Amino acid sequence: MIWKIWKYALGSFADDKTRDYDNVVAIVRTIILFTYLITNAFIISGVIRHWNYDNNTKLAETQQETAQIQEKTTHGTSCKEAYQDAN
């Protein structure tokens, strides 16, 4: 009973010509649904993990502050080109 409801929830199976393949189609659609859910869970967890990371949203008032903030946000990364070009 639950499997029949799940099959219809994933897509209508009213065609008699495909009755032999209804279970296979439902399994494939279920796998696709779970891969979407897993992918979205990883994306959301990555966003939550890096939310407000190192608080690099501070606005600079002078060019020297801009250079200091840029150096702080690029410290420990391989992105030094922007900081070197600013000087």
C-alpha contacts under 8 A as a table, 3 or more apart, distances in Angstrom:
res1	aa1	res2	aa2	distance
1	M	4	K	5.22
1	M	5	I	6.40
2	I	5	I	5.12
2	I	6	W	6.07
3	W	6	W	4.98
3	W	7	K	6.11
4	K	7	K	5.11
4	K	8	Y	6.36
5	I	8	Y	5.21
5	I	9	A	6.06
6	W	9	A	4.95
6	W	10	L	6.29
6	W	26	A	7.96
7	K	10	L	5.32
7	K	11	G	6.47
7	K	12	S	7.52
7	K	13	F	7.52
7	K	22	D	7.73
7	K	23	N	7.58
7	K	26	A	5.48
8	Y	11	G	5.08
8	Y	12	S	5.06
8	Y	13	F	6.37
9	A	12	S	7.31
10	L	26	A	6.84
10	L	29	R	6.84
10	L	30	T	7.64
13	F	18	T	7.92
13	F	19	R	7.54
13	F	22	D	6.78
15	D	18	T	5.88
15	D	19	R	6.75
16	D	19	R	5.20
17	K	20	D	7.69
18	T	21	Y	5.35
18	T	22	D	6.31
19	R	22	D	5.32
20	D	23	N	7.54
21	Y	24	V	5.28
21	Y	25	V	6.14
22	D	25	V	5.21
22	D	26	A	6.13
23	N	26	A	5.06
23	N	27	I	6.17
24	V	27	I	5.11
24	V	28	V	6.24
25	V	28	V	5.18
25	V	29	R	6.11
26	A	29	R	5.11
26	A	30	T	6.01
27	I	30	T	5.00
27	I	31	I	6.23
28	V	31	I	5.14
28	V	32	I	6.27
29	R	32	I	5.05
29	R	33	L	6.11
30	T	33	L	5.03
30	T	34	F	6.23
31	I	34	F	5.19
31	I	35	T	6.21
32	I	35	T	5.19
32	I	36	Y	6.29
33	L	36	Y	5.18
33	L	37	L	6.29
34	F	37	L	4.94
34	F	38	I	6.07
35	T	38	I	5.12
35	T	39	T	6.01
36	Y	39	T	5.15
36	Y	40	N	6.10
37	L	40	N	5.18
37	L	41	A	6.13
38	I	41	A	5.05
38	I	42	F	6.37
39	T	42	F	5.26
39	T	43	I	6.31
40	N	43	I	5.01
40	N	44	I	6.06
41	A	44	I	5.18
41	A	45	S	6.04
42	F	45	S	5.10
42	F	46	G	6.09
43	I	46	G	5.18
43	I	47	V	6.29
44	I	47	V	5.11
44	I	48	I	6.15
45	S	48	I	5.07
45	S	49	R	5.96
46	G	49	R	5.05
46	G	50	H	6.26
47	V	50	H	5.37
47	V	51	W	5.83
48	I	51	W	5.07
49	R	53	Y	7.93
50	H	53	Y	5.07
52	N	55	N	5.21
52	N	56	N	7.52
53	Y	56	N	7.22
54	D	73	T	7.65
55	N	58	K	7.03
56	N	69	I	7.49
56	N	73	T	6.47
58	K	69	I	7.94
60	A	63	Q	7.43
60	A	65	E	5.42
60	A	66	T	5.28
60	A	69	I	7.59
61	E	65	E	6.53
61	E	66	T	7.45
62	T	65	E	5.22
62	T	66	T	6.31
63	Q	66	T	4.91
63	Q	67	A	6.32
64	Q	67	A	5.13
64	Q	68	Q	6.27
65	E	68	Q	4.98
65	E	69	I	6.05
66	T	69	I	5.21
66	T	70	Q	6.02
67	A	70	Q	5.06
67	A	71	E	6.01
67	A	83	Y	6.80
67	A	86	A	7.28
68	Q	71	E	5.08
68	Q	72	K	6.10
69	I	72	K	5.02
69	I	73	T	6.14
70	Q	73	T	5.20
70	Q	74	T	6.10
70	Q	83	Y	6.36
71	E	74	T	5.26
71	E	75	H	5.83
71	E	83	Y	6.35
72	K	75	H	5.22
74	T	77	T	5.47
74	T	78	S	7.44
74	T	79	C	5.87
74	T	80	K	6.50
77	T	80	K	7.48
79	C	82	A	6.93
80	K	83	Y	5.41
80	K	84	Q	6.23
81	E	84	Q	5.16
81	E	85	D	6.05
82	A	85	D	5.20
82	A	86	A	6.34
83	Y	86	A	5.25
83	Y	87	N	6.93
84	Q	87	N	5.56
